[in-house]
Amino acid sequence: MKVKFNDLNSQWSLVKEDCMRDFDDLFSKSNFILGDYVKKFEESFASFIGCKYAVGVSNGTDALKLSAQALQLRGKSLFLIPANTYVATLMGIEQAYPNADYKLIDCDEYHQMDMDLLANHLAEEHKHYDNIVIVPVHLYGYTVNMEKVMSFASEYSCTVLEDCSQAHGATWNGEKVGSYGRVSAFSLYPGKNLGAAGDAGIVTTNDEEIYNLLLKLRNIGSSQKYIHEIKGGNHRLDTLQAIILNHKLPFLDSWNESRRRVVFKYESFIKNSSVNLPKTPPHCCPVHHVYPVLVKNRDKFLHHLNNNNIETSIHYPIIISEMPMYRDLSYGSDAKAYAFSKQMVSLPIHPFLFDEEINYICSVINEYKS
C-alpha cells in the first residue's frame, strides 16, 4: 500500500464542475482583475471567521506584509515572533518594517509561543519601544493561548497581528482565530486546509480604517481607478483562485472534522513509546494542518516509513535562528524549537485518508523499533 501525504486531487474533484462553470462565466465577461468573484470570497471568508472585513491578496507572505503595513507604525518598533514558525512570518513583516527589531520567542510543549517567555520579554522590553507587536502564529492547526496574548497586549499596550496560515477554522475558547488580532493574515497556498490552485492569501480585520487601507495597499495605492493616494503594490487576489476558494470554502468545516477524525484514530491506535504524539492545548479546537510527531532517531524512522511507502514531511528542519541571515535574532533560548526541529516528522493528514490507510500507518509505526 502507498499512502500519500496529501490528496489535493480529491478536493478538486468535488469542486471541478462548479469551478468550470464559473470559469466560463468569467471568460465570457473578461472581468479578470478583482470583481464580483473576489468580493464574494472576501465576504464569505469574513463571515466564516467572524470578522467584519476580509481582503484577498496575492499570497500569504504578502498578507503578512500588508497586515503589518496597515498598522502604520511610527517610531521604534519591536515584533515578537515564534522561534519555530515558518520563515515567511518574519520575512513578510520585515518587508514592511526593515528597520524594526525582531525577537524570537521559544515554543512550549504544544509547539506554540511560550506564554511565560512572552511575558518575560514584554516586561523587559516594553519601556524601550514606541510600538510592540505580538505575532501569535497558530502552528500546525493548533492555537496559541489567545486569552493570555490579549491580556498581555492590554497590559503592555501592544498590537496583535495573528498569523493564521495553518489554522483556517481553528478556535480558541469557541472563537475562530483570525478574529482576535487587530489584523490577521492567512496563506491560501494549495496545501493549506483551505488552499487555492496556486498562490493566494487573505487578511481579516474588524477595523474599518485598516480595511480601507488594505484595499489601497494591495492595488497600487488605489481604491478607485487612476486615483492613487498612497504608495501601494500589486498584491491582488487572482480571480481564478477566488473562484476555486469560493467553492472549497463550504467544505472546509467538514474537511477539518475529517482531519480530527484521522487524528482521533492516530491517538487511539499508535502505541509506540518511541513516537511522541502532539498534544492539543487546553481550550483549543484544532484543525490539524500538520500532525507532527517527535522521534529521537528521525532518519531511521523516516527510512522505516519510506520503506513501507508512507509519505511524510518535516516542518521545519532548519529554524529561523539557524539561517545565515537571521543568526543574530536568537534571543535567550530557543532550545525547544531547536530540539523539536531535529526530531519532528509530519505524518499524512488530509480529509480523504481511508480507514484502511490510517490503520496501515498506525500498524507500521507500531512496528518501528528505535
C-alpha positions as YAML, in Angstrom:
chain: A
units: angstrom
residues:
- id: 1
  name: MET
  ca: [0.00, 0.00, 0.00]
- id: 2
  name: LYS
  ca: [1.20, 3.53, -0.82]
- id: 3
  name: VAL
  ca: [-0.09, 6.38, 1.36]
- id: 4
  name: LYS
  ca: [0.16, 9.95, 0.08]
- id: 5
  name: PHE
  ca: [1.00, 12.82, 2.42]
- id: 6
  name: ASN
  ca: [-1.82, 14.93, 0.95]
- id: 7
  name: ASP
  ca: [-4.52, 14.50, -1.69]
- id: 8
  name: LEU
  ca: [-5.40, 17.74, -3.46]
- id: 9
  name: ASN
  ca: [-6.91, 15.98, -6.47]
- id: 10
  name: SER
  ca: [-9.80, 14.69, -4.35]
- id: 11
  name: GLN
  ca: [-10.58, 18.27, -3.36]
- id: 12
  name: TRP
  ca: [-10.61, 19.32, -7.00]
- id: 13
  name: SER
  ca: [-12.97, 16.50, -7.95]
- id: 14
  name: LEU
  ca: [-15.57, 17.91, -5.54]
- id: 15
  name: VAL
  ca: [-15.48, 21.47, -6.89]
- id: 16
  name: LYS
  ca: [-14.41, 20.99, -10.52]
- id: 17
  name: GLU
  ca: [-17.85, 21.19, -12.15]
- id: 18
  name: ASP
  ca: [-18.85, 24.36, -10.28]
- id: 19
  name: CYS
  ca: [-15.46, 25.97, -10.88]
- id: 20
  name: MET
  ca: [-15.52, 25.25, -14.60]
- id: 21
  name: ARG
  ca: [-18.96, 26.84, -14.86]
- id: 22
  name: ASP
  ca: [-17.70, 30.00, -13.17]
- id: 23
  name: PHE
  ca: [-14.52, 29.99, -15.26]
- id: 24
  name: ASP
  ca: [-16.68, 30.04, -18.39]
- id: 25
  name: ASP
  ca: [-18.69, 32.94, -16.97]
- id: 26
  name: LEU
  ca: [-15.53, 34.83, -16.06]
- id: 27
  name: PHE
  ca: [-14.01, 34.43, -19.52]
- id: 28
  name: SER
  ca: [-17.25, 35.44, -21.20]
- id: 29
  name: LYS
  ca: [-17.28, 38.68, -19.19]
- id: 30
  name: SER
  ca: [-13.46, 39.15, -19.25]
- id: 31
  name: ASN
  ca: [-13.62, 40.64, -15.74]
- id: 32
  name: PHE
  ca: [-10.25, 39.20, -14.74]
- id: 33
  name: ILE
  ca: [-8.98, 41.66, -12.09]
- id: 34
  name: LEU
  ca: [-10.79, 41.74, -8.73]
- id: 35
  name: GLY
  ca: [-14.52, 41.95, -9.48]
- id: 36
  name: ASP
  ca: [-17.52, 40.02, -8.16]
- id: 37
  name: TYR
  ca: [-15.86, 36.64, -7.55]
- id: 38
  name: VAL
  ca: [-13.12, 38.15, -5.39]
- id: 39
  name: LYS
  ca: [-15.66, 40.24, -3.47]
- id: 40
  name: LYS
  ca: [-17.87, 37.18, -2.91]
- id: 41
  name: PHE
  ca: [-14.99, 35.19, -1.48]
- id: 42
  name: GLU
  ca: [-13.92, 38.05, 0.76]
- id: 43
  name: GLU
  ca: [-17.41, 38.40, 2.18]
- id: 44
  name: SER
  ca: [-17.81, 34.65, 2.67]
- id: 45
  name: PHE
  ca: [-14.43, 34.27, 4.36]
- id: 46
  name: ALA
  ca: [-15.05, 37.23, 6.68]
- id: 47
  name: SER
  ca: [-18.33, 35.61, 7.70]
- id: 48
  name: PHE
  ca: [-16.62, 32.25, 8.22]
- id: 49
  name: ILE
  ca: [-14.00, 33.76, 10.53]
- id: 50
  name: GLY
  ca: [-16.46, 36.06, 12.29]
- id: 51
  name: CYS
  ca: [-14.90, 39.36, 11.20]
- id: 52
  name: LYS
  ca: [-16.38, 42.43, 9.57]
- id: 53
  name: TYR
  ca: [-13.85, 42.59, 6.74]
- id: 54
  name: ALA
  ca: [-11.58, 40.43, 4.61]
- id: 55
  name: VAL
  ca: [-9.23, 41.50, 1.80]
- id: 56
  name: GLY
  ca: [-7.96, 38.94, -0.71]
- id: 57
  name: VAL
  ca: [-4.29, 39.25, -1.60]
- id: 58
  name: SER
  ca: [-1.68, 37.58, -3.76]
- id: 59
  name: ASN
  ca: [-0.13, 35.15, -1.23]
- id: 60
  name: GLY
  ca: [0.43, 34.51, 2.45]
- id: 61
  name: THR
  ca: [3.73, 36.40, 2.65]
- id: 62
  name: ASP
  ca: [2.07, 39.46, 1.13]
- id: 63
  name: ALA
  ca: [-0.82, 39.02, 3.57]
- id: 64
  name: LEU
  ca: [1.68, 39.39, 6.41]
- id: 65
  name: LYS
  ca: [3.46, 42.31, 4.74]
- id: 66
  name: LEU
  ca: [0.24, 44.23, 4.08]
- id: 67
  name: SER
  ca: [-1.16, 43.43, 7.53]
- id: 68
  name: ALA
  ca: [1.95, 44.95, 9.07]
- id: 69
  name: GLN
  ca: [1.94, 47.96, 6.73]
- id: 70
  name: ALA
  ca: [-1.70, 48.66, 7.57]
- id: 71
  name: LEU
  ca: [-0.76, 49.15, 11.23]
- id: 72
  name: GLN
  ca: [1.07, 52.38, 10.18]
- id: 73
  name: LEU
  ca: [3.61, 52.14, 12.98]
- id: 74
  name: ARG
  ca: [5.75, 55.19, 13.71]
- id: 75
  name: GLY
  ca: [8.82, 55.29, 15.89]
- id: 76
  name: LYS
  ca: [10.87, 52.42, 17.29]
- id: 77
  name: SER
  ca: [9.08, 49.08, 16.83]
- id: 78
  name: LEU
  ca: [9.58, 45.54, 18.08]
- id: 79
  name: PHE
  ca: [7.94, 42.41, 16.69]
- id: 80
  name: LEU
  ca: [7.79, 39.28, 18.88]
- id: 81
  name: ILE
  ca: [7.62, 36.15, 16.70]
- id: 82
  name: PRO
  ca: [7.72, 32.40, 17.48]
- id: 83
  name: ALA
  ca: [11.15, 30.84, 17.09]
- id: 84
  name: ASN
  ca: [9.73, 27.76, 15.33]
- id: 85
  name: THR
  ca: [7.46, 29.44, 12.77]
- id: 86
  name: TYR
  ca: [7.99, 29.27, 9.01]
- id: 87
  name: VAL
  ca: [10.45, 31.96, 7.92]
- id: 88
  name: ALA
  ca: [7.82, 33.76, 5.79]
- id: 89
  name: THR
  ca: [6.24, 35.08, 9.00]
- id: 90
  name: LEU
  ca: [9.38, 37.09, 9.65]
- id: 91
  name: MET
  ca: [10.22, 37.87, 6.02]
- id: 92
  name: GLY
  ca: [6.76, 39.20, 5.21]
- id: 93
  name: ILE
  ca: [6.65, 41.56, 8.18]
- id: 94
  name: GLU
  ca: [10.29, 42.57, 7.70]
- id: 95
  name: GLN
  ca: [9.44, 43.81, 4.19]
- id: 96
  name: ALA
  ca: [7.03, 46.27, 5.79]
- id: 97
  name: TYR
  ca: [9.40, 47.35, 8.58]
- id: 98
  name: PRO
  ca: [13.02, 46.62, 7.61]
- id: 99
  name: ASN
  ca: [14.33, 48.85, 10.41]
- id: 100
  name: ALA
  ca: [12.25, 47.35, 13.20]
- id: 101
  name: ASP
  ca: [13.64, 44.96, 15.81]
- id: 102
  name: TYR
  ca: [12.64, 41.30, 15.80]
- id: 103
  name: LYS
  ca: [12.89, 38.88, 18.70]
- id: 104
  name: LEU
  ca: [12.22, 35.14, 18.57]
- id: 105
  name: ILE
  ca: [10.21, 33.50, 21.36]
- id: 106
  name: ASP
  ca: [10.71, 29.80, 22.06]
- id: 107
  name: CYS
  ca: [7.79, 27.38, 21.92]
- id: 108
  name: ASP
  ca: [6.03, 25.39, 24.63]
- id: 109
  name: GLU
  ca: [5.13, 21.69, 24.73]
- id: 110
  name: TYR
  ca: [2.25, 22.35, 22.30]
- id: 111
  name: HIS
  ca: [4.62, 23.87, 19.68]
- id: 112
  name: GLN
  ca: [3.02, 27.29, 20.29]
- id: 113
  name: MET
  ca: [4.61, 30.53, 21.51]
- id: 114
  name: ASP
  ca: [5.57, 30.09, 25.17]
- id: 115
  name: MET
  ca: [3.42, 32.49, 27.20]
- id: 116
  name: ASP
  ca: [5.82, 32.67, 30.16]
- id: 117
  name: LEU
  ca: [8.68, 33.66, 27.88]
- id: 118
  name: LEU
  ca: [6.47, 36.16, 26.10]
- id: 119
  name: ALA
  ca: [5.56, 37.74, 29.45]
- id: 120
  name: ASN
  ca: [9.23, 37.98, 30.38]
- id: 121
  name: HIS
  ca: [10.15, 39.66, 27.09]
- id: 122
  name: LEU
  ca: [7.32, 42.17, 27.39]
- id: 123
  name: ALA
  ca: [8.29, 43.07, 30.93]
- id: 124
  name: GLU
  ca: [11.88, 43.64, 29.83]
- id: 125
  name: GLU
  ca: [11.26, 45.42, 26.55]
- id: 126
  name: HIS
  ca: [8.07, 47.48, 26.77]
- id: 127
  name: LYS
  ca: [9.76, 50.65, 28.06]
- id: 128
  name: HIS
  ca: [12.27, 50.71, 25.20]
- id: 129
  name: TYR
  ca: [9.87, 50.83, 22.24]
- id: 130
  name: ASP
  ca: [7.16, 53.07, 20.85]
- id: 131
  name: ASN
  ca: [5.39, 50.01, 19.41]
- id: 132
  name: ILE
  ca: [5.42, 46.32, 20.30]
- id: 133
  name: VAL
  ca: [3.59, 43.89, 18.03]
- id: 134
  name: ILE
  ca: [2.88, 40.37, 19.25]
- id: 135
  name: VAL
  ca: [2.66, 37.91, 16.34]
- id: 136
  name: PRO
  ca: [0.97, 34.71, 17.53]
- id: 137
  name: VAL
  ca: [1.33, 32.01, 14.87]
- id: 138
  name: HIS
  ca: [-1.20, 29.20, 15.24]
- id: 139
  name: LEU
  ca: [1.17, 26.46, 14.17]
- id: 140
  name: TYR
  ca: [0.15, 23.08, 12.73]
- id: 141
  name: GLY
  ca: [-3.56, 23.86, 13.06]
- id: 142
  name: TYR
  ca: [-3.48, 24.27, 16.84]
- id: 143
  name: THR
  ca: [-3.91, 27.62, 18.59]
- id: 144
  name: VAL
  ca: [-1.88, 29.97, 20.73]
- id: 145
  name: ASN
  ca: [-3.36, 30.87, 24.14]
- id: 146
  name: MET
  ca: [-5.18, 33.95, 22.89]
- id: 147
  name: GLU
  ca: [-6.62, 34.81, 26.30]
- id: 148
  name: LYS
  ca: [-3.09, 35.43, 27.58]
- id: 149
  name: VAL
  ca: [-1.96, 37.13, 24.37]
- id: 150
  name: MET
  ca: [-4.82, 39.62, 24.51]
- id: 151
  name: SER
  ca: [-4.27, 40.17, 28.23]
- id: 152
  name: PHE
  ca: [-0.58, 40.93, 27.64]
- id: 153
  name: ALA
  ca: [-1.48, 43.21, 24.75]
- id: 154
  name: SER
  ca: [-3.79, 45.19, 27.01]
- id: 155
  name: GLU
  ca: [-1.32, 45.32, 29.91]
- id: 156
  name: TYR
  ca: [1.62, 46.49, 27.79]
- id: 157
  name: SER
  ca: [-0.28, 48.46, 25.10]
- id: 158
  name: CYS
  ca: [0.77, 46.06, 22.35]
- id: 159
  name: THR
  ca: [-0.77, 45.39, 18.96]
- id: 160
  name: VAL
  ca: [-1.66, 41.82, 17.95]
- id: 161
  name: LEU
  ca: [-1.08, 40.62, 14.39]
- id: 162
  name: GLU
  ca: [-2.18, 37.00, 14.02]
- id: 163
  name: ASP
  ca: [-0.60, 34.62, 11.52]
- id: 164
  name: CYS
  ca: [-3.37, 32.09, 10.90]
- id: 165
  name: SER
  ca: [-1.86, 30.49, 7.81]
- id: 166
  name: GLN
  ca: [-2.04, 26.98, 9.27]
- id: 167
  name: ALA
  ca: [-5.26, 27.33, 11.25]
- id: 168
  name: HIS
  ca: [-8.22, 28.01, 8.94]
- id: 169
  name: GLY
  ca: [-11.24, 27.36, 11.18]
- id: 170
  name: ALA
  ca: [-9.36, 26.55, 14.40]
- id: 171
  name: THR
  ca: [-10.90, 28.01, 17.55]
- id: 172
  name: TRP
  ca: [-9.68, 29.19, 20.93]
- id: 173
  name: ASN
  ca: [-12.45, 29.17, 23.56]
- id: 174
  name: GLY
  ca: [-15.01, 28.80, 20.78]
- id: 175
  name: GLU
  ca: [-13.85, 31.85, 18.79]
- id: 176
  name: LYS
  ca: [-12.10, 31.37, 15.47]
- id: 177
  name: VAL
  ca: [-8.52, 32.55, 15.24]
- id: 178
  name: GLY
  ca: [-8.19, 35.43, 12.85]
- id: 179
  name: SER
  ca: [-10.83, 37.33, 14.81]
- id: 180
  name: TYR
  ca: [-8.69, 38.21, 17.85]
- id: 181
  name: GLY
  ca: [-5.94, 40.38, 16.40]
- id: 182
  name: ARG
  ca: [-6.26, 43.93, 15.16]
- id: 183
  name: VAL
  ca: [-5.34, 42.38, 11.83]
- id: 184
  name: SER
  ca: [-4.78, 38.74, 10.82]
- id: 185
  name: ALA
  ca: [-3.04, 37.11, 7.87]
- id: 186
  name: PHE
  ca: [-3.86, 33.82, 6.14]
- id: 187
  name: SER
  ca: [-1.98, 31.95, 3.46]
- id: 188
  name: LEU
  ca: [-4.17, 30.10, 0.97]
- id: 189
  name: TYR
  ca: [-1.29, 28.10, -0.52]
- id: 190
  name: PRO
  ca: [-2.52, 24.88, -2.21]
- id: 191
  name: GLY
  ca: [-1.59, 22.57, 0.68]
- id: 192
  name: LYS
  ca: [-3.38, 24.61, 3.36]
- id: 193
  name: ASN
  ca: [-6.67, 23.42, 4.88]
- id: 194
  name: LEU
  ca: [-8.28, 25.97, 2.56]
- id: 195
  name: GLY
  ca: [-5.99, 26.13, -0.44]
- id: 196
  name: ALA
  ca: [-6.08, 27.65, -3.90]
- id: 197
  name: ALA
  ca: [-4.58, 26.15, -7.06]
- id: 198
  name: GLY
  ca: [-1.61, 28.47, -6.78]
- id: 199
  name: ASP
  ca: [-0.53, 31.35, -4.58]
- id: 200
  name: ALA
  ca: [-3.23, 33.25, -2.69]
- id: 201
  name: GLY
  ca: [-3.82, 34.89, 0.68]
- id: 202
  name: ILE
  ca: [-6.35, 36.89, 2.66]
- id: 203
  name: VAL
  ca: [-6.33, 39.37, 5.54]
- id: 204
  name: THR
  ca: [-9.12, 39.75, 8.12]
- id: 205
  name: THR
  ca: [-9.89, 42.66, 10.44]
- id: 206
  name: ASN
  ca: [-12.69, 44.38, 12.35]
- id: 207
  name: ASP
  ca: [-11.02, 47.78, 11.91]
- id: 208
  name: GLU
  ca: [-12.60, 49.82, 9.11]
- id: 209
  name: GLU
  ca: [-9.57, 52.10, 8.78]
- id: 210
  name: ILE
  ca: [-7.26, 49.12, 8.32]
- id: 211
  name: TYR
  ca: [-9.69, 47.56, 5.85]
- id: 212
  name: ASN
  ca: [-9.80, 50.66, 3.65]
- id: 213
  name: LEU
  ca: [-6.03, 50.98, 3.77]
- id: 214
  name: LEU
  ca: [-5.57, 47.32, 2.79]
- id: 215
  name: LEU
  ca: [-7.75, 47.85, -0.29]
- id: 216
  name: LYS
  ca: [-5.29, 50.53, -1.43]
- id: 217
  name: LEU
  ca: [-2.10, 48.76, -0.39]
- id: 218
  name: ARG
  ca: [-2.95, 45.67, -2.46]
- id: 219
  name: ASN
  ca: [-3.94, 47.69, -5.54]
- id: 220
  name: ILE
  ca: [-1.07, 50.10, -6.29]
- id: 221
  name: GLY
  ca: [-2.33, 52.61, -3.73]
- id: 222
  name: SER
  ca: [-5.73, 52.93, -5.36]
- id: 223
  name: SER
  ca: [-9.30, 52.16, -4.35]
- id: 224
  name: GLN
  ca: [-10.64, 53.95, -7.45]
- id: 225
  name: LYS
  ca: [-9.21, 53.58, -10.95]
- id: 226
  name: TYR
  ca: [-6.43, 56.07, -11.76]
- id: 227
  name: ILE
  ca: [-6.66, 57.71, -8.32]
- id: 228
  name: HIS
  ca: [-3.54, 56.69, -6.37]
- id: 229
  name: GLU
  ca: [-3.48, 58.08, -2.85]
- id: 230
  name: ILE
  ca: [-0.59, 56.16, -1.26]
- id: 231
  name: LYS
  ca: [2.35, 54.01, -2.29]
- id: 232
  name: GLY
  ca: [0.98, 50.50, -2.68]
- id: 233
  name: GLY
  ca: [1.89, 47.38, -4.59]
- id: 234
  name: ASN
  ca: [0.34, 44.84, -6.93]
- id: 235
  name: HIS
  ca: [-0.84, 42.29, -4.39]
- id: 236
  name: ARG
  ca: [-4.33, 41.44, -5.68]
- id: 237
  name: LEU
  ca: [-6.00, 38.05, -5.25]
- id: 238
  name: ASP
  ca: [-6.27, 36.36, -8.65]
- id: 239
  name: THR
  ca: [-9.90, 35.97, -9.71]
- id: 240
  name: LEU
  ca: [-9.42, 32.37, -10.87]
- id: 241
  name: GLN
  ca: [-8.12, 31.49, -7.42]
- id: 242
  name: ALA
  ca: [-11.06, 33.29, -5.80]
- id: 243
  name: ILE
  ca: [-13.46, 31.10, -7.80]
- id: 244
  name: ILE
  ca: [-11.75, 27.93, -6.58]
- id: 245
  name: LEU
  ca: [-11.66, 29.18, -2.99]
- id: 246
  name: ASN
  ca: [-15.34, 30.17, -3.16]
- id: 247
  name: HIS
  ca: [-16.29, 26.60, -3.96]
- id: 248
  name: LYS
  ca: [-13.90, 25.00, -1.47]
- id: 249
  name: LEU
  ca: [-14.93, 27.15, 1.49]
- id: 250
  name: PRO
  ca: [-18.31, 25.43, 2.08]
- id: 251
  name: PHE
  ca: [-16.42, 22.13, 2.50]
- id: 252
  name: LEU
  ca: [-13.88, 23.48, 4.99]
- id: 253
  name: ASP
  ca: [-15.71, 22.64, 8.22]
- id: 254
  name: SER
  ca: [-16.34, 19.05, 7.12]
- id: 255
  name: TRP
  ca: [-12.76, 18.69, 5.88]
- id: 256
  name: ASN
  ca: [-11.46, 19.94, 9.23]
- id: 257
  name: GLU
  ca: [-13.73, 17.49, 11.03]
- id: 258
  name: SER
  ca: [-12.33, 14.69, 8.84]
- id: 259
  name: ARG
  ca: [-8.82, 15.71, 9.89]
- id: 260
  name: ARG
  ca: [-9.89, 15.48, 13.53]
- id: 261
  name: ARG
  ca: [-11.26, 12.01, 12.81]
- id: 262
  name: VAL
  ca: [-7.87, 10.94, 11.42]
- id: 263
  name: VAL
  ca: [-6.09, 12.29, 14.49]
- id: 264
  name: PHE
  ca: [-8.53, 10.52, 16.83]
- id: 265
  name: LYS
  ca: [-7.56, 7.26, 15.17]
- id: 266
  name: TYR
  ca: [-3.85, 8.09, 15.37]
- id: 267
  name: GLU
  ca: [-4.21, 8.80, 19.07]
- id: 268
  name: SER
  ca: [-6.25, 5.65, 19.60]
- id: 269
  name: PHE
  ca: [-4.07, 3.19, 17.72]
- id: 270
  name: ILE
  ca: [-0.44, 4.41, 17.79]
- id: 271
  name: LYS
  ca: [1.11, 2.68, 20.80]
- id: 272
  name: ASN
  ca: [4.84, 3.05, 20.20]
- id: 273
  name: SER
  ca: [6.62, 4.71, 23.14]
- id: 274
  name: SER
  ca: [9.42, 5.83, 20.80]
- id: 275
  name: VAL
  ca: [6.97, 8.09, 18.94]
- id: 276
  name: ASN
  ca: [5.66, 11.10, 20.87]
- id: 277
  name: LEU
  ca: [2.31, 12.37, 19.59]
- id: 278
  name: PRO
  ca: [1.41, 16.07, 19.69]
- id: 279
  name: LYS
  ca: [-0.81, 17.40, 22.47]
- id: 280
  name: THR
  ca: [-3.80, 19.67, 21.96]
- id: 281
  name: PRO
  ca: [-3.64, 22.89, 24.02]
- id: 282
  name: PRO
  ca: [-6.48, 23.50, 26.51]
- id: 283
  name: HIS
  ca: [-9.48, 25.40, 25.10]
- id: 284
  name: CYS
  ca: [-8.31, 24.70, 21.53]
- id: 285
  name: CYS
  ca: [-10.36, 23.02, 18.82]
- id: 286
  name: PRO
  ca: [-7.62, 22.25, 16.27]
- id: 287
  name: VAL
  ca: [-7.84, 21.75, 12.51]
- id: 288
  name: HIS
  ca: [-4.66, 19.63, 12.23]
- id: 289
  name: HIS
  ca: [-3.00, 21.26, 9.25]
- id: 290
  name: VAL
  ca: [0.07, 19.23, 10.21]
- id: 291
  name: TYR
  ca: [0.36, 16.23, 12.53]
- id: 292
  name: PRO
  ca: [3.91, 16.45, 13.94]
- id: 293
  name: VAL
  ca: [5.27, 13.50, 15.91]
- id: 294
  name: LEU
  ca: [8.64, 13.59, 17.67]
- id: 295
  name: VAL
  ca: [11.20, 10.80, 17.36]
- id: 296
  name: LYS
  ca: [14.80, 10.80, 18.58]
- id: 297
  name: ASN
  ca: [16.26, 8.90, 15.63]
- id: 298
  name: ARG
  ca: [14.47, 10.70, 12.83]
- id: 299
  name: ASP
  ca: [16.48, 9.33, 9.91]
- id: 300
  name: LYS
  ca: [15.80, 5.76, 11.00]
- id: 301
  name: PHE
  ca: [12.10, 6.48, 11.47]
- id: 302
  name: LEU
  ca: [11.82, 8.17, 8.07]
- id: 303
  name: HIS
  ca: [13.61, 5.25, 6.46]
- id: 304
  name: HIS
  ca: [11.15, 2.84, 8.10]
- id: 305
  name: LEU
  ca: [8.10, 4.76, 6.84]
- id: 306
  name: ASN
  ca: [9.59, 5.28, 3.39]
- id: 307
  name: ASN
  ca: [10.33, 1.57, 3.04]
- id: 308
  name: ASN
  ca: [6.67, 0.97, 3.78]
- id: 309
  name: ASN
  ca: [5.52, 3.51, 1.16]
- id: 310
  name: ILE
  ca: [4.22, 6.12, 3.61]
- id: 311
  name: GLU
  ca: [4.90, 9.69, 2.52]
- id: 312
  name: THR
  ca: [5.97, 12.16, 5.23]
- id: 313
  name: SER
  ca: [7.30, 15.70, 5.58]
- id: 314
  name: ILE
  ca: [9.26, 17.78, 8.11]
- id: 315
  name: HIS
  ca: [8.03, 21.15, 9.47]
- id: 316
  name: TYR
  ca: [10.64, 22.72, 9.71]
- id: 317
  name: PRO
  ca: [14.13, 21.17, 9.72]
- id: 318
  name: ILE
  ca: [16.01, 24.50, 9.96]
- id: 319
  name: ILE
  ca: [14.66, 27.07, 12.41]
- id: 320
  name: ILE
  ca: [14.95, 30.79, 11.74]
- id: 321
  name: SER
  ca: [17.89, 31.43, 14.08]
- id: 322
  name: GLU
  ca: [19.95, 28.81, 12.18]
- id: 323
  name: MET
  ca: [19.53, 30.64, 8.88]
- id: 324
  name: PRO
  ca: [22.58, 32.73, 7.93]
- id: 325
  name: MET
  ca: [20.65, 36.00, 7.55]
- id: 326
  name: TYR
  ca: [18.93, 35.67, 10.94]
- id: 327
  name: ARG
  ca: [21.58, 34.24, 13.26]
- id: 328
  name: ASP
  ca: [21.64, 37.47, 15.25]
- id: 329
  name: LEU
  ca: [17.98, 37.02, 16.26]
- id: 330
  name: SER
  ca: [18.46, 34.18, 18.71]
- id: 331
  name: TYR
  ca: [17.40, 35.99, 21.87]
- id: 332
  name: GLY
  ca: [17.82, 33.97, 25.02]
- id: 333
  name: SER
  ca: [16.96, 30.34, 24.48]
- id: 334
  name: ASP
  ca: [15.17, 28.70, 21.59]
- id: 335
  name: ALA
  ca: [16.09, 25.27, 22.91]
- id: 336
  name: LYS
  ca: [12.68, 23.65, 22.43]
- id: 337
  name: ALA
  ca: [12.31, 24.99, 18.90]
- id: 338
  name: TYR
  ca: [15.76, 23.68, 18.01]
- id: 339
  name: ALA
  ca: [15.22, 20.27, 19.63]
- id: 340
  name: PHE
  ca: [11.81, 19.80, 18.03]
- id: 341
  name: SER
  ca: [13.17, 20.76, 14.60]
- id: 342
  name: LYS
  ca: [15.63, 17.84, 14.78]
- id: 343
  name: GLN
  ca: [13.05, 15.29, 15.94]
- id: 344
  name: MET
  ca: [9.86, 16.22, 14.11]
- id: 345
  name: VAL
  ca: [8.17, 14.13, 11.42]
- id: 346
  name: SER
  ca: [4.82, 15.11, 9.91]
- id: 347
  name: LEU
  ca: [2.52, 12.17, 9.23]
- id: 348
  name: PRO
  ca: [-0.05, 12.04, 6.42]
- id: 349
  name: ILE
  ca: [-3.03, 14.20, 7.36]
- id: 350
  name: HIS
  ca: [-5.81, 15.17, 4.98]
- id: 351
  name: PRO
  ca: [-9.60, 14.76, 4.77]
- id: 352
  name: PHE
  ca: [-9.52, 11.89, 2.29]
- id: 353
  name: LEU
  ca: [-7.48, 9.29, 4.18]
- id: 354
  name: PHE
  ca: [-9.30, 5.97, 4.20]
- id: 355
  name: ASP
  ca: [-9.61, 3.93, 7.40]
- id: 356
  name: GLU
  ca: [-7.53, 1.22, 5.73]
- id: 357
  name: GLU
  ca: [-4.72, 3.75, 5.13]
- id: 358
  name: ILE
  ca: [-4.90, 5.10, 8.68]
- id: 359
  name: ASN
  ca: [-4.80, 1.60, 10.15]
- id: 360
  name: TYR
  ca: [-1.83, 0.77, 7.94]
- id: 361
  name: ILE
  ca: [0.08, 3.88, 9.06]
- id: 362
  name: CYS
  ca: [-0.58, 3.07, 12.72]
- id: 363
  name: SER
  ca: [0.48, -0.56, 12.22]
- id: 364
  name: VAL
  ca: [3.73, 0.44, 10.51]
- id: 365
  name: ILE
  ca: [4.52, 2.95, 13.27]
- id: 366
  name: ASN
  ca: [3.81, 0.39, 15.97]
- id: 367
  name: GLU
  ca: [6.28, -1.96, 14.29]
- id: 368
  name: TYR
  ca: [9.06, 0.65, 14.39]
- id: 369
  name: LYS
  ca: [11.99, -0.08, 16.70]
- id: 370
  name: SER
  ca: [14.20, 2.87, 17.57]
...
